[in-house]
Amino acid sequence: MTGPDLRTRAAIGDLNARFAWALDLHDWDLLRDALGADVHYVSVGRDLQGAPAVVASFRARGEERTTRHGLGNLLLRDGTDGTVLGLSSWHTFASNTDPAPGVPLFMVADFHDTYARDTTGSWRIAERIITPVFREDALAPRTPGASR
């Protein structure tokens, strides 16, 4: 099994940080920039195709939701056709009120990712499949139709 070079690893690490901050800051342009145009995104109750659908799904949650996302244990390996495959563990603290009461851990999940370069040569998330390991349903987004 071979892995990507250090420059690629750093770029994908930065990509994941931008994804996390985009969600936490409700920066939908930054989120769109982290995703491939035809991204396939799967999470609890959602199977979305295309960056506009993913952004719309998060935007529908509303601005009152407070989150902080983080990741660790990022493993990368070379995929096919110039892609990179990733496995990481993410945690999300979330509250549907502001300020958040206590330190509400919403979910710990495994992320199975495929990263691909876009036409400019920048890395983007081409596929993200999220598998919850621990989840507190009471902290799920309140928006109708959002993942619970």
Sequence and secondary structure as in RCSB ss.txt:
>XXXX:A:sequence
MTGPDLRTRAAIGDLNARFAWALDLHDWDLLRDALGADVHYVSVGRDLQGAPAVVASFRARGEERTTRHGLGNLL
LRDGTDGTVLGLSSWHTFASNTDPAPGVPLFMVADFHDTYARDTTGSWRIAERIITPVFREDALAPRTPGASR
>XXXX:A:secstr
     HHHHHHHHHHHHHHHHHHHHT HHHHHHHEEEEEEEEETTEEEESHHHHHHHHHTT TT EEEEEEEEEE
EEE STT EEEEEEEEEEEESSSS SS  EEEEEEEEEEEEE TTS EEEEEEEEEEEEE GGGS  STTS  
